Amino acid sequence: MSWRHDRDLVQWHYGIASREEIEGLADAGARGAWMSERLAACAAQLGDFATVAKPGLTREDDVELDLTCEDVEGAPLVVAGGATLRIAAHLEDDGALAVSRIHPIVLTVALHVDLYAPLDAHRKLARRNGARLGGFLRRLEAELEAELFGIETLDYARMAYSRGFHEADRIGKSC
């Protein structure tokens, strides 16, 4: 598996606040509490994808995740710190919520390890574990009405998509 310590391998960005919710988040205290609640709701959707590395954090804007996977033989495999959930509010210079932005509050799912990418070196790991990542991303959209609006990656641009990574046979021999 490849790790990226200087930046994330892939980031999925979601808008997680409706226009109605945004109107009630002008106050920084109310916004902070709402963001903490929303982050906890995201963590509740992890399912078999991951566990929160340090349970009990309530007012954090980053939550480190330990990935729950299977190795190529099907034995349990935990990848400590393999992903992060981040929530951020875009603010104006005066500290007010930037309500003119399409998504003034953003949830980012950041992956630090490429075990889900169907690379030749670990294609079996990707096949065995890819549905875990895809299931979590689907639950964010279905259960929390999160709206995917961007995916950032340099090394996996042709592989990463809204549900994780395309299967290797769909992207050709380039992987």
QUIMO-V556947 format. One record per residue. RES is the residue in one small letter. PSI is psi in radians with two decimals (NA if undefined). Layout:
# QUIMO-V556947
res=[RES | RES]
psi=[PSI | PSI]
This chain:
# QUIMO-V556947
res=[m | s | w | r | h | d | r | d | l | v | q | w | h | y | g | i | a | s | r | e | e | i | e | g | l | a | d | a | g | a | r | g | a | w | m | s | e | r | l | a | a | c | a | a | q | l | g | d | f | a | t | v | a | k | p | g | l | t | r | e | d | d | v | e | l | d | l | t | c | e | d | v | e | g | a | p | l | v | v | a | g | g | a | t | l | r | i | a | a | h | l | e | d | d | g | a | l | a | v | s | r | i | h | p | i | v | l | t | v | a | l | h | v | d | l | y | a | p | l | d | a | h | r | k | l | a | r | r | n | g | a | r | l | g | g | f | l | r | r | l | e | a | e | l | e | a | e | l | f | g | i | e | t | l | d | y | a | r | m | a | y | s | r | g | f | h | e | a | d | r | i | g | k | s | c]
psi=[2.49 | 2.39 | 2.59 | 2.00 | -0.45 | -0.32 | 2.92 | 2.60 | -0.83 | 2.48 | 2.26 | 2.17 | 2.27 | 2.41 | 2.29 | 0.20 | 2.30 | 2.85 | -0.66 | -0.74 | -0.71 | -0.69 | -0.53 | 0.13 | 0.41 | -0.66 | 2.25 | -0.67 | -0.80 | -0.68 | -0.77 | -0.76 | -0.75 | -0.75 | -0.69 | -0.76 | -0.72 | -0.69 | -0.70 | -0.68 | -0.64 | -0.78 | -0.54 | -0.27 | 0.06 | -0.67 | -2.34 | 0.10 | -0.79 | 2.97 | 2.72 | 2.22 | -0.66 | 1.43 | 2.65 | -0.15 | 2.23 | -0.49 | 0.88 | 2.63 | -0.12 | 2.32 | 2.04 | 2.42 | 2.46 | 2.10 | 2.35 | 2.00 | -3.05 | 2.50 | -3.10 | -0.36 | -0.09 | 0.06 | 2.61 | 2.44 | 2.20 | 2.25 | 1.72 | 2.29 | 0.43 | -0.23 | 2.90 | 2.46 | 2.28 | 2.48 | 2.37 | 2.50 | 2.29 | 2.21 | 2.67 | 2.99 | -0.53 | 0.05 | -0.04 | 2.62 | 2.32 | 1.32 | -0.25 | -0.30 | 2.61 | -0.73 | 1.51 | -0.35 | 2.19 | 2.36 | 2.29 | 2.26 | 1.97 | 2.19 | 2.30 | -0.14 | 2.55 | 0.49 | -0.26 | -0.27 | 2.31 | 1.07 | 2.68 | -0.67 | -0.48 | 0.80 | -0.65 | -0.70 | -0.75 | -0.80 | -0.71 | -0.54 | -0.18 | -0.62 | -0.45 | -0.84 | -0.86 | -0.70 | -0.74 | -0.81 | -0.67 | -0.73 | -0.64 | -0.78 | -0.75 | -0.82 | -0.56 | 0.02 | 0.62 | 2.45 | 1.90 | 2.22 | -0.04 | 2.62 | 2.23 | 2.26 | 2.56 | -0.78 | -0.28 | 0.50 | -0.66 | -0.13 | -0.68 | 2.43 | -3.01 | -0.38 | 0.31 | -1.95 | 2.41 | 2.62 | 2.55 | -0.66 | -0.29 | -0.32 | 0.11 | -2.87 | 0.00 | -0.32 | NA]
